[in-house]
Amino acid sequence: MSDKIADLAARRARKRDAKPRKCPICGKPAVEATRPFCSERCRKIDLDRWRAETYRVPVVEADDDDAPKPESAEDAD
C-alpha cells in the first residue's frame, strides 16, 4: 500500500513541476494566490466578462416541426 502512496506522490510532484499554466486573460504565468489568473486585475476582468454575459454556451434549439412525431394507433393500420 505504501508503494501506491509513494507512486501517487511522485505523480503529483511531476504535475506540479510540469509546464506552468498561463493566465487565460493575458497569457502570463499564473500566480498561486490568484490561480488560474496572473493577477487580481485579470481575475476582475474575467468576473466582469461573466457579469456582462460575454461568455456564452452556444445552443442549437430544435424546431418543433423537425421533431419526430409519435406514431398513433390509427397510423398502424
C-alpha positions in Angstrom: 0.0 0.0 0.0 2.8 2.4 0.8 4.2 1.9 -2.7 1.0 3.1 -4.2 1.1 6.2 -2.0 4.7 6.9 -2.9 3.8 6.5 -6.6 0.8 8.9 -6.3 3.0 11.5 -4.5 5.6 11.2 -7.3 2.9 11.7 -10.0 1.6 14.8 -8.2 5.1 16.2 -7.9 5.7 15.7 -11.7 2.4 17.5 -12.4 3.4 20.5 -10.3 6.8 20.6 -11.9 5.3 20.3 -15.4 4.6 23.2 -17.7 3.1 26.1 -15.7 -0.3 27.2 -16.6 -0.9 30.5 -18.3 -3.4 33.2 -17.4 -6.5 32.8 -19.6 -6.8 36.6 -19.9 -3.3 37.8 -20.8 -1.2 34.7 -21.2 1.3 35.4 -18.4 2.3 32.6 -15.9 -0.4 32.1 -13.3 0.2 33.0 -9.7 -0.8 30.6 -6.9 -2.7 33.3 -4.9 -5.0 34.3 -7.9 -4.9 31.0 -9.8 -5.7 30.4 -12.7 -5.0 34.1 -13.3 -1.8 36.0 -13.0 -3.1 38.9 -11.0 -6.2 40.4 -9.3 -6.7 42.6 -12.3 -7.1 39.6 -14.7 -9.4 37.9 -12.2 -11.6 41.0 -12.1 -11.6 41.2 -15.9 -12.9 37.6 -16.1 -15.5 38.3 -13.5 -16.8 41.3 -15.4 -17.0 39.3 -18.6 -19.2 36.7 -16.7 -21.4 39.6 -15.4 -21.8 41.1 -18.8 -22.7 37.7 -20.2 -19.8 37.8 -22.7 -19.2 34.1 -22.1 -22.0 32.0 -23.6 -22.5 28.4 -24.4 -23.8 28.0 -28.0 -27.2 26.3 -28.0 -29.0 25.0 -31.1 -32.7 24.8 -30.4 -34.7 22.2 -32.4 -37.8 23.3 -34.2 -41.0 21.6 -33.3 -41.5 20.8 -37.0 -38.3 18.9 -37.2 -39.0 16.7 -34.2 -40.2 13.1 -35.0 -43.9 12.7 -34.5 -45.0 9.8 -32.3 -47.0 7.1 -34.0 -50.6 6.8 -33.1 -52.8 3.7 -33.1 -54.6 4.9 -36.2 -51.3 5.1 -38.2 -50.6 1.5 -37.6 -53.5 0.3 -39.9 
